[in-house]
């Protein structure tokens, strides 16, 4: 999806290729990873650790 998006943006707006590659898409990737991490923590934070 990233390669397709970057290719499409470069065809339509070639002057924004560096900005989209260096800022926009990493922001989307890191943002999505952060949101999924928060969801995972909230889902599994109620589980208690087993004590030996």
C-alpha positions as CSV (number, residue, x, y, z in Angstrom):
1,X,0.0,0.0,0.0
2,X,2.8,2.4,0.8
3,X,4.6,1.9,-2.5
4,X,1.3,2.3,-4.4
5,X,0.5,5.5,-2.5
6,X,3.9,7.0,-3.0
7,X,3.9,6.1,-6.7
8,X,0.4,7.7,-7.1
9,X,1.5,10.8,-5.2
10,X,4.6,11.2,-7.3
11,X,2.7,10.9,-10.5
12,X,0.2,13.6,-9.4
13,X,2.3,15.8,-7.3
14,X,6.0,15.2,-8.1
15,X,7.1,18.3,-6.1
16,X,5.8,16.7,-2.9
17,X,7.7,13.4,-3.3
18,X,10.3,14.1,-0.6
19,X,7.8,15.4,1.9
20,X,5.4,12.4,1.4
21,X,8.3,9.9,1.6
22,X,10.1,11.4,4.5
23,X,7.2,12.8,6.7
24,X,3.7,11.7,5.7
25,X,4.1,8.0,5.2
26,X,6.4,7.4,8.2
27,X,3.8,9.4,10.3
28,X,1.1,7.1,9.1
29,X,3.1,4.0,9.8
30,X,4.2,5.1,13.3
31,X,0.7,6.5,14.1
32,X,-1.0,3.2,13.1
33,X,1.6,1.2,15.1
34,X,1.0,3.4,18.2
35,X,-2.8,3.2,17.9
36,X,-2.6,-0.6,17.6
37,X,-0.2,-0.8,20.5
38,X,-2.6,1.2,22.7
39,X,-5.5,-1.0,21.7
40,X,-3.5,-4.1,22.5
41,X,-2.4,-2.7,25.9
42,X,-6.0,-1.8,26.8
43,X,-7.3,-5.2,25.8
44,X,-4.7,-7.2,27.7
45,X,-3.9,-5.0,30.6
46,X,-6.6,-6.5,32.8
47,X,-4.9,-9.9,32.7
48,X,-2.9,-10.7,35.8
49,X,0.5,-12.2,35.8
50,X,0.8,-15.7,37.2
51,X,2.8,-15.9,40.5
52,X,5.0,-18.9,41.0
